Amino acid sequence: METLLYSDTEGEYFLLDYSPSHSEMIIRKIKGREYNIDLFFKAVYNINLNTKLKGINIFKVDRNESLTTSNFADRKYILKIIDSDGFICFIDAGLFVVFHK
């Protein structure tokens, strides 16, 4: 079962920061000089991700239905990302938050 958590098919998102020592990752969409959207992931144990994405859809999926096999954090769900070009990737993270700033 897939649950849509976030969707924005416009614009470009890029990997802004990844800190393995803190298990944190930020994907950013810039919407001008004074406004951007940050997608924050915490407790990141495994990633399969392009550094640049055209549009983004983030789903929560059952690990057993995904294409990944590793289970470092022993979580039931992982995050599946699909961009507007159809590229599919996965993030094994315990927390996902969207910041508009």
C-alpha positions as CSV (number, residue, x, y, z in Angstrom):
1,M,0.0,0.0,0.0
2,E,1.3,3.5,-0.9
3,T,0.3,6.6,1.0
4,L,1.1,10.0,-0.7
5,L,2.9,12.2,1.8
6,Y,4.0,15.1,-0.4
7,S,3.5,16.1,-4.0
8,D,4.8,19.0,-6.1
9,T,5.2,18.3,-9.8
10,E,6.6,21.8,-10.6
11,G,10.2,23.1,-10.4
12,E,13.4,21.4,-9.5
13,Y,14.5,19.9,-6.2
14,F,18.1,19.2,-5.4
15,L,20.0,17.4,-2.6
16,L,21.2,20.3,-0.4
17,D,22.8,18.4,2.5
18,Y,23.4,14.9,3.7
19,S,25.1,14.2,7.1
20,P,25.8,10.5,7.7
21,S,27.1,11.2,11.2
22,H,23.8,12.9,12.1
23,S,21.7,10.7,9.8
24,E,20.1,13.8,8.3
25,M,19.3,14.8,4.8
26,I,17.7,17.9,3.2
27,I,16.3,18.2,-0.3
28,R,15.5,21.8,-1.3
29,K,13.3,23.6,-3.9
30,I,14.2,27.2,-4.4
31,K,11.3,29.5,-5.2
32,G,13.0,32.8,-5.4
33,R,15.5,34.7,-3.3
34,E,13.4,34.9,-0.1
35,Y,11.4,31.6,-0.2
36,N,12.2,28.0,-0.5
37,I,10.9,24.6,0.5
38,D,13.0,22.1,2.5
39,L,12.3,18.4,2.7
40,F,14.0,17.3,5.9
41,F,14.7,13.6,6.6
42,K,16.0,12.3,9.9
43,A,17.3,8.9,11.0
44,V,18.4,8.2,7.4
45,Y,19.9,4.7,7.1
46,N,19.8,4.1,3.4
47,I,19.3,6.2,0.3
48,N,19.0,5.7,-3.4
49,L,18.6,9.1,-4.8
50,N,19.4,11.4,-7.8
51,T,21.0,14.7,-6.7
52,K,18.5,16.7,-8.9
53,L,14.8,15.9,-9.4
54,K,12.2,17.6,-11.6
55,G,9.1,17.7,-9.5
56,I,8.7,15.3,-6.6
57,N,6.1,12.9,-5.2
58,I,6.9,11.2,-1.9
59,F,5.0,8.1,-0.8
60,K,5.2,5.9,2.3
61,V,5.4,2.3,1.2
62,D,5.5,-1.1,2.9
63,R,9.1,-2.3,2.8
64,N,8.0,-5.7,1.6
65,E,6.4,-4.1,-1.5
66,S,9.5,-1.9,-2.4
67,L,12.5,-2.8,-4.5
68,T,15.0,-2.5,-1.6
69,T,16.3,-5.5,0.3
70,S,18.4,-4.0,3.1
71,N,16.7,-3.4,6.4
72,F,19.2,-1.6,8.6
73,A,16.7,0.2,10.8
74,D,14.1,-2.7,10.8
75,R,11.3,-0.3,9.8
76,K,8.0,-1.5,8.4
77,Y,7.8,1.5,6.0
78,I,10.2,3.4,3.7
79,L,9.8,6.5,1.5
80,K,9.5,6.1,-2.2
81,I,10.3,9.2,-4.4
82,I,9.1,9.5,-8.0
83,D,10.0,12.6,-10.0
84,S,8.2,14.0,-13.1
85,D,10.5,12.1,-15.4
86,G,9.5,8.8,-13.8
87,F,12.8,8.2,-11.9
88,I,12.1,6.1,-8.8
89,C,14.3,6.1,-5.7
90,F,14.0,5.1,-2.0
91,I,14.9,6.6,1.3
92,D,15.0,4.6,4.5
93,A,14.3,7.4,7.1
94,G,12.4,7.5,10.4
95,L,11.2,11.1,10.1
96,F,10.0,13.3,7.2
97,V,9.1,17.0,7.6
98,V,8.4,19.8,5.1
99,F,9.5,23.3,5.9
100,H,8.3,26.3,4.0
101,K,10.6,29.3,4.6
